[in-house]
Each structure stands twice: as C-alpha cells, then as structure tokens.
C-alpha cells in the first residue's frame, strides 16, 4: 500500500511541476513569419497567390501554384512592428514589389501555424475586413 501511495505522490508532483516549468508550445512572441504559407483554395485563382514564402533575409515570393516554382511576384518585406496577445502574434508588414507596395496587418494563431492577413496599397488596414471591400483578406497555413 505504501508503494502505491508513493507512486501516486510522485505522479502528482510531476503533473503539478511540468506545466509551470516546461513550456508545451512556443510562446506567441516566438512565432515567426519566416517560412512558406499556403491555401489550396487559392490555387489556380487569379486574385490571391496560393503560396507565399518569407525568407529570413527580408525577401518575399508569391507563387502561382503551391507545388509550382514559377514566381508570381518577388519583393522585399520589413516587419515594421509586432506585438502579442494571448494566442496571437500580430505584425505590420510592408512589402515592396516591382510595381506596388503592400501594407499588411497580419496575425499568426494556432501555435504559429495559421497566417491571416488584410492587405492594402494605401496604408495599413486597421482591422480585418473579410468582406474584401476595403482590403484583401487571406488565410494560409504553414507549409511543412
């Protein structure tokens, strides 16, 4: 009987100790934009690129197809500001392409694996306008 009580006590200590000292997921501040982001619903569509790739050296490339290698547009980006809320890492991103400049309000959610954004060419959107009347709203997931 003493053996069972001891095992239960150790198990309880491990359960109490683990969440407080070992992070289960990366914190919002550590969620990064760098990587490839995709949405299969945009593949073959003219309005939105189905794949975006942000590199660590400040380059951004949009692709016509998720599996394709033909760039739709190439440019540079700068994260002008970022902040976190519980479960969200927000970004203001300025991307410059050959013919236009995008001002993007973006957020990462879902442990940094979902990327939603609203884009405008006239300045940063203040909110996500999912109706598409004032800015272009898109959603993508991290491509692994």
C-alpha positions as CSV (number, residue, x, y, z in Angstrom):
1,X,0.0,0.0,0.0
2,X,2.9,2.4,0.8
3,X,4.3,1.7,-2.6
4,X,1.1,2.8,-4.4
5,X,0.8,6.0,-2.3
6,X,4.4,6.9,-3.1
7,X,3.9,6.3,-6.8
8,X,0.7,8.5,-6.8
9,X,2.5,11.2,-4.8
10,X,5.4,11.3,-7.4
11,X,2.9,11.3,-10.3
12,X,1.0,14.2,-8.7
13,X,4.3,16.2,-8.3
14,X,5.2,15.6,-11.9
15,X,1.8,16.9,-13.1
16,X,2.0,19.9,-10.9
17,X,5.6,20.7,-11.7
18,X,5.6,20.1,-15.5
19,X,3.2,22.8,-16.8
20,X,4.7,25.5,-14.6
21,X,8.3,24.9,-15.7
22,X,8.3,23.3,-19.1
23,X,6.5,25.1,-22.0
24,X,4.4,22.8,-24.1
25,X,4.4,25.1,-27.1
26,X,6.5,28.1,-28.3
27,X,5.1,31.3,-26.9
28,X,3.4,33.8,-29.2
29,X,6.5,36.1,-29.2
30,X,8.5,33.2,-30.8
31,X,6.1,32.5,-33.6
32,X,7.8,33.7,-36.8
33,X,6.6,34.8,-40.2
34,X,9.6,33.2,-42.0
35,X,8.6,30.1,-44.0
36,X,6.1,29.1,-46.6
37,X,2.4,29.7,-46.3
38,X,-0.3,28.1,-48.4
39,X,-4.0,27.9,-49.1
40,X,-5.1,25.2,-51.7
41,X,-8.4,27.1,-52.3
42,X,-6.4,29.9,-54.0
43,X,-4.5,27.5,-56.3
44,X,-5.3,28.4,-59.9
45,X,-7.2,31.6,-58.8
46,X,-6.1,34.9,-60.2
47,X,-7.0,37.1,-57.2
48,X,-4.8,35.6,-54.5
49,X,-1.5,33.7,-54.6
50,X,-1.8,30.2,-53.1
51,X,1.7,30.2,-51.8
52,X,3.8,32.9,-50.1
53,X,7.4,32.4,-48.9
54,X,9.0,34.8,-46.5
55,X,12.8,34.3,-46.0
56,X,15.0,35.4,-43.1
57,X,16.9,37.9,-45.3
58,X,13.8,40.0,-46.0
59,X,12.6,38.6,-49.3
60,X,9.1,37.5,-50.1
61,X,7.9,35.5,-53.1
62,X,4.4,34.7,-54.2
63,X,3.7,31.7,-56.4
64,X,1.0,30.8,-58.9
65,X,0.7,27.3,-57.6
66,X,1.5,25.6,-54.3
67,X,3.6,22.9,-56.0
68,X,5.0,25.2,-58.7
69,X,8.3,27.0,-58.8
70,X,7.1,29.9,-61.1
71,X,7.0,33.1,-59.1
72,X,4.0,35.3,-59.5
73,X,5.8,38.2,-57.7
74,X,9.0,38.8,-55.9
75,X,9.9,41.6,-53.5
76,X,11.2,42.6,-50.1
77,X,9.5,42.9,-46.8
78,X,10.0,44.6,-43.5
79,X,8.2,43.9,-40.2
80,X,7.5,47.5,-39.1
81,X,6.0,46.4,-35.8
82,X,4.8,43.3,-34.0
83,X,3.1,42.6,-30.7
84,X,1.4,39.7,-28.9
85,X,-1.8,38.9,-27.2
86,X,-2.8,35.5,-25.7
87,X,-2.9,33.1,-28.7
88,X,-2.0,35.8,-31.3
89,X,1.2,37.3,-32.7
90,X,0.4,40.4,-34.7
91,X,2.5,42.0,-37.4
92,X,2.5,45.2,-39.5
93,X,4.4,44.2,-42.6
94,X,5.5,46.5,-45.5
95,X,6.2,44.6,-48.7
96,X,7.7,46.3,-51.8
97,X,7.3,44.6,-55.2
98,X,8.3,45.9,-58.6
99,X,5.1,47.8,-59.3
100,X,3.4,48.2,-55.9
101,X,3.7,48.4,-52.1
102,X,1.6,46.3,-49.8
103,X,0.7,47.4,-46.2
104,X,-0.3,44.3,-44.3
105,X,-1.9,43.7,-41.0
106,X,-1.2,40.1,-40.2
107,X,-1.7,37.7,-37.4
108,X,-0.4,34.2,-36.5
109,X,-2.6,31.9,-34.5
110,X,-2.9,28.1,-33.9
111,X,0.6,27.8,-32.3
112,X,2.0,30.0,-35.1
113,X,0.7,27.8,-37.9
114,X,-2.2,29.9,-39.3
115,X,-1.5,33.2,-41.0
116,X,-4.3,35.6,-41.6
117,X,-3.8,39.0,-43.2
118,X,-5.5,42.1,-44.6
119,X,-3.6,44.0,-47.2
120,X,-4.0,47.4,-48.7
121,X,-1.9,49.5,-51.0
122,X,-3.0,52.8,-49.4
123,X,-1.7,52.2,-45.8
124,X,-2.2,49.7,-43.0
125,X,-5.7,48.3,-42.6
126,X,-7.0,49.0,-39.1
127,X,-9.0,45.7,-39.0
128,X,-9.6,42.6,-40.9
129,X,-12.3,43.3,-43.5
130,X,-13.3,39.8,-44.5
131,X,-15.9,41.3,-47.0
132,X,-13.0,42.4,-49.2
133,X,-14.4,45.9,-49.7
134,X,-11.6,47.8,-48.0
135,X,-8.7,45.4,-48.0
136,X,-7.8,42.0,-49.3
137,X,-8.3,39.3,-46.6
138,X,-6.5,36.0,-46.9
139,X,-5.8,33.0,-44.7
140,X,-3.0,30.4,-45.2
141,X,-1.4,27.6,-43.2
142,X,2.3,26.9,-42.6
143,X,3.6,24.6,-45.4
144,X,5.6,21.8,-44.0
